Amino acid sequence: MVWRNLAVALLVLASLAVLLVISRSLIGLPPYTEACICIGSAPPKTAYNGRWYVAILEPEDVNESVLNSMKKASSTLLAYLNFGYAEEWRDYWNEVEESGIVHGESPEYEGEYFVEYWSDEWINITAALAISYLEEGFDGVLLDNIDACEAVAGMPWAPSNPCQLMASSVAEVVEKVRSEYPGAKIYVNIGTAVHLLANSSFLNVVDGVLREEVWYRWSSPCTSREVNESLTDEALHYLELAKARGKDVIVADFVENVVETNQVCWEAWSRGFIPVPQPACDHDYTAPPSYGGCVIQPLMNPVHALGST
């Protein structure tokens, strides 16, 4: 009996997958909104065949050919830019290493250092980088590690209001970038500093928000674990505020099987978010996410099925 039920379930999923393929061709658009994060290496050629609503790439990983291919496959192509930490492998490192704005290495990220992100020097460096990426052909940037403001809180060299300064510093970068490229898209990886999304001045200057590990977090190589329910609820509260203000909301969860993949897609689409069901084995984003398990919800909810790019 158990095997018969399993066989029926697999047959239903297979049928839904076939319907999904048919719906793609009939509608002429992806039946749901997809996002791609690939910052650990250049995206494989299979990514060029996607229809990404948002794609985020490490600019140093791509050449002109890859960039052009991903632009054709994406509605919005963003360059990765670490705003919360200074990275020792970047060209600016010699400029900032002895400048006094860089402090100790982050215990969480090897080769990344605490930086006075509120300083004019850092704001100018990151704004110039963002502008250079736009000149290369990117549509905008993802400013990463916004929650560094929580990590520096209480440090002897840090100000008393680090997250308030994070909000104002991001706004300064955006102003400089948009003075050169008025249509530049600015997204932020908000991390644990989701409370900043209640700051209307901060939210007004960005186009989109990325939050990792809303329902599932990376645990160890190729495995994931459920996020504590209270942390999920807190994140959703602020992400829904951002969505209500018309911002794109991307959620990137690390999943290890088709059940988790479909759950993340279901939970995200039901709120109007863009899911990134990132395989736990590729938790460093060396490969695009897999939407293969997301076959049920789009067909059951035509509003989201027809509401993508």
For each residue, the residues with C-beta under 8 A, 3 or more apart:
1: 4 5
2: 5 6
3: 6 7
4: 1 7 8
5: 1 2 8 9
6: 2 3 9 10
7: 3 4 10 11
8: 4 5 11 12
9: 5 6 12 13
10: 6 7 13 14
11: 7 8 14 15
12: 8 9 15 16
13: 9 10 16 17 295 296
14: 10 11 17 18
15: 11 12 18 19
16: 12 13 19 20 295 296 299
17: 13 14 20 21 295
18: 14 15 21 22
19: 15 16 22 23 299
20: 16 17 23 24 31 295 298 299
21: 17 18 24 25
22: 18 19 25 26
23: 19 20 26 27 31 298 299 305
24: 20 21 27 29 30 31
25: 21 22 28
26: 22 23
27: 23 24 31 305 306
28: 25
29: 24 51 306 308 309
30: 24 33 34 51 308 309
31: 20 23 24 27 298 299 305 306 308
32: 265 269 291 294 297 298 304 305 308
33: 30 53 269 274 304 307 308 309
34: 30 50 51 52 53 274 291 308
35: 52 53 54 55 56 250 252 274 275 276 289
36: 43 47 50 52 54 55 56 74 276 288 289
37: 55 56 210 252 276 278 285 288 289
38: 41 42 43 47 55 56 57 58 61 285 286 287 288
39: 56 57 58 61 80 285
40: 58 61 282 284 285 286 287
41: 38 58 61 286 287
42: 38 61 62 63 66
43: 36 38 47 48 55 57 62 66 70 288
44: 47 287 288
45: 48 49 69
46: 49 50 288
47: 36 38 43 44 50 52 55 70 73 288
48: 43 45 69 70 72 73
49: 45 46 73
50: 34 36 46 47 55 73 74 288
51: 29 30 34 73 308 309
52: 34 35 36 47 55 70 73 74 75
53: 33 34 35 74 75 76 248 274 308 309
54: 35 36 74 75 76 78 187 208 248 250 274
55: 35 36 37 38 43 47 50 52 70 73 74 76 77 78
56: 35 36 37 38 39 78 79 80 142 187 210
57: 38 39 43 61 62 66 67 70 77 78 79 80 138
58: 38 39 40 41 61 62 79 80
59: 62 79 80 133 136 138
60:
61: 38 39 40 41 42 57 58 66
62: 42 43 57 58 59 66 67 70
63: 42 66 67
64: 67 68 137
65: 68 69
66: 42 43 57 61 62 63 69 70
67: 57 62 63 64 70 71 77 136 137 138
68: 64 65 71 72 137
69: 45 48 65 66 72 73
70: 43 47 48 52 55 57 62 66 67 73 74 77
71: 67 68 74 77 137 139
72: 48 68 69
73: 47 48 49 50 51 52 55 69 70
74: 36 50 52 53 54 55 70 71 77
75: 52 53 54 309
76: 53 54 55 139 140 185
77: 55 57 67 70 71 74 137 138 139 140
78: 54 55 56 57 138 139 140 141 142 185 187
79: 56 57 58 59 130 133 136 138 140 141 142
80: 39 56 57 58 59 141 142 144
81: 126 129 130 133 141 142 143 144
82: 85 86 87 112 144 145
83: 117 126 143 144 145 146 148 169 170 173
84: 115 117 144 145 146 147 148 149 151 166
85: 82 106 109 112 113 114 115 145 148
86: 82 90 92 93 96 101 102 112 113 114 115 122
87: 82 90 93 111 112 113
88: 93 97 111 112 113
89: 93 111
90: 86 87 93
91:
92: 86 95 96 125 129
93: 86 87 88 89 90 96 97
94: 97
95: 92 99 125
96: 86 92 93 99 101 102 115 121 122 125
97: 88 93 94 102
98:
99: 95 96 102 121
100:
101: 86 96 115 116 119 121 122
102: 86 96 97 99 113 114 115 116
103: 113 114 115 116 155 157
104: 113 114
105: 110 111 112 113 114
106: 85 109 112 113 114 151
107:
108: 112 151
109: 85 106 112
110: 105
111: 87 88 89 105
112: 82 85 86 87 88 105 106 108 109 145
113: 85 86 87 88 102 103 104 105 106
114: 85 86 102 103 104 105 106 148 151 152 155
115: 84 85 86 96 101 102 103 119 122 148
116: 101 102 103 119 122 157
117: 83 84 122 123 148 149 165 166 169
118: 122 123 159 162 165 166 168 169
119: 101 115 116 122 123
120: 123 124
121: 96 99 101 124 125
122: 86 96 101 115 116 117 118 119 125 126 169
123: 117 118 119 120 126 127 169 172 173 176
124: 120 121 127 128 176
125: 92 95 96 121 122 128 129
126: 81 83 122 123 129 130 143 173
127: 123 124 130 131 172 173 176 177
128: 124 125 131 132
129: 81 92 125 126 132 133
130: 79 81 126 127 133 134 140 141 173 177 184
131: 127 128 134 135 176 177 180 181
132: 128 129 135 136
133: 59 79 81 129 130 136 138 141
134: 130 131 137 138 139 140 141 177 180 181 184
135: 131 132
136: 59 67 79 132 133
137: 64 67 68 71 77 134
138: 57 59 67 77 78 79 133 134 141
139: 71 76 77 78 134 184 185
140: 76 77 78 79 130 134 184 185 186 187 207
141: 78 79 80 81 130 133 134 138 177 184 185 186 187
142: 56 78 79 80 81 187 188 189 210
143: 81 83 126 146 170 173 186 187 188 189
144: 80 81 82 83 84 189
145: 82 83 84 85 112 148 189 191
146: 83 84 143 149 166 170 188 189 190 191 193 196
147: 84 150 151 190 191 192 193
148: 83 84 85 114 115 117 145 151 152 166
149: 84 117 146 152 153 162 163 165 166 193
150: 147 153 162 163 191 192 193
151: 84 106 108 114 147 148
152: 114 148 149 155 158 162
153: 149 150 158 162 163
154: 158
155: 103 114 152 158
156:
157: 103 116
158: 152 153 154 155 162
159: 118 162 165
160:
161: 164 165
162: 118 149 150 152 153 158 159 165 166
163: 149 150 153 166 167 193 195 196
164: 161 167 168
165: 117 118 149 159 161 162 168 169
166: 84 117 118 146 148 149 162 163 169 170 193 196
167: 163 164 170 171 196 199 201 202
168: 118 164 165 171 172 201
169: 83 117 118 122 123 165 166 172 173
170: 83 143 146 166 167 173 174 186 188 202 205 206
171: 167 168 174 175 201 202 205
172: 123 127 168 169 175 176
173: 83 123 126 127 130 143 169 170 176 177
174: 170 171 177 178 184 186 205 206
175: 171 172 178 179 205
176: 123 124 127 131 172 173 179 180
177: 127 130 131 134 141 173 174 180 181 184 186
178: 174 175 181 182 183 184
179: 175 176 182
180: 131 134 176 177 184
181: 131 134 177 178 184
182: 178 179
183: 178
184: 130 134 139 140 141 174 177 178 180 181
185: 76 78 139 140 141 207 208
186: 140 141 143 170 174 177 205 206 207 208
187: 54 56 78 140 141 142 143 206 207 208 209 210 248 250
188: 142 143 146 170 206 208 209 210
189: 142 143 144 145 146 210 211 212
190: 146 147 193 194 196 197 209 210 211 238
191: 145 146 147 150 194 211 212
192: 147 150
193: 146 147 149 150 163 166 190 196
194: 190 191 197 211 234 235 237 238 239
195: 163 198 199 238
196: 146 163 166 167 190 193 199 202 203
197: 190 194 202 203 209 238 239 241 242
198: 195 238 241
199: 167 195 196 202 203
200: 203 204 245
201: 167 168 171 204 205
202: 167 170 171 196 197 199 205 206
203: 196 197 199 200 206 241 242 245 247
204: 200 201
205: 170 171 174 175 186 201 202
206: 170 174 186 187 188 202 203 209 247
207: 140 185 186 187 247 248
208: 54 185 186 187 188 247 248 249 250
209: 187 188 190 197 206 239 242 247 248 249 250
210: 37 56 142 187 188 189 190 250 251 252
211: 189 190 191 194 214 235 239 249 250 251 252
212: 189 191 217 251 252 253 254
213: 216 217 218 227 252 253 254
214: 211 227 232 235 236 239 251 253 264 267
215: 226 227 232 251 253 263 264 267
216: 213 224 225 226 227 253 254 255 260 264
217: 212 213 224 225 226 227 253 254
218: 213 223 224 254 280 283
219: 223 224 225 280
220: 223
221: 280 281
222: 256 279 280 281
223: 218 219 220 256 280
224: 216 217 218 219 253 254 255 256 260 280
225: 216 217 219
226: 215 216 217
227: 213 214 215 216 217 231 232
228: 231 232
229: 232 233
230: 233 234
231: 227 228 234 235
232: 214 215 227 228 229 235 236
233: 229 230 236 237
234: 194 230 231 237 238
235: 194 211 214 231 232 238 239
236: 214 232 233 239 240 271
237: 194 233 234 240 241
238: 190 194 195 197 198 234 235 241 242
239: 194 197 209 211 214 235 236 242 243 249 251 271 273
240: 236 237 243 244 271
241: 197 198 203 237 238 244 245
242: 197 203 209 238 239 245 247 249
243: 239 240 246 247 249 271 272 273
244: 240 241
245: 200 203 241 242
246: 243
247: 203 206 207 208 209 242 243
248: 53 54 187 207 208 209 274
249: 208 209 211 239 242 243 271 272 273 274
250: 35 54 187 208 209 210 211 273 274 275 276
251: 210 211 212 214 215 239 264 268 273 274 275 276
252: 35 37 210 211 212 213 275 276 278 289
253: 212 213 214 215 216 217 224 260 264 275 276 277 278
254: 212 213 216 217 218 224 278 279 280 283
255: 216 224 260 261 264 277 278 279 280
256: 222 223 224 260 279 280 281
257: 260 261 293
258: 261 262 292 293
259: 262 263 293
260: 216 224 253 255 256 257 263 264 277
261: 255 257 258 264 265 277 290 291 292 293 294
262: 258 259 265 266 293 294 295 296 297
263: 215 259 260 266 267
264: 214 215 216 251 253 255 260 261 267 268 275 277
265: 32 261 262 268 269 275 277 291 293 294 297
266: 262 263 269 270 294 296 297
267: 214 215 263 264 270 271 273 275
268: 251 264 265 271 273 274 275
269: 32 33 265 266 272 273 275 297 298 301 304
270: 266 267 297 301 304
271: 236 239 240 243 249 267 268
272: 243 249 269 304
273: 239 243 249 250 251 267 268 269
274: 33 34 35 53 54 248 249 250 251 268
275: 35 250 251 252 253 264 265 267 268 269 294
276: 35 36 37 250 251 252 253 289
277: 253 255 260 261 264 265 289 290 291 293 294
278: 37 252 253 254 255 282 283 285 289
279: 222 254 255 256 282 283 287 289 290
280: 218 219 221 222 223 224 254 255 256 283
281: 221 222 256
282: 40 278 279 285 286 287
283: 218 254 278 279 280
284: 40
285: 37 38 39 40 278 282
286: 38 40 41 282
287: 38 40 41 44 279 282
288: 36 37 38 43 44 46 47 50
289: 35 36 37 252 276 277 278 279
290: 261 277 279 293
291: 32 34 261 265 277 294
292: 258 261 295
293: 257 258 259 261 262 265 277 290
294: 32 261 262 265 266 275 277 291 297 298
295: 13 16 17 20 262 292 298 299
296: 13 16 262 266 299 300
297: 32 262 265 266 269 270 294 300 301 304
298: 20 23 31 32 269 294 295 301 304 305
299: 16 19 20 23 31 295 296 305
300: 296 297
301: 269 270 297 298 304 305
302: 305 306
303: 306 307
304: 32 33 269 270 272 297 298 301 307 308
305: 23 27 31 32 298 299 301 302
306: 27 29 31 302 303
307: 33 303 304
308: 29 30 31 32 33 34 51 53 304
309: 29 30 33 51 53 75
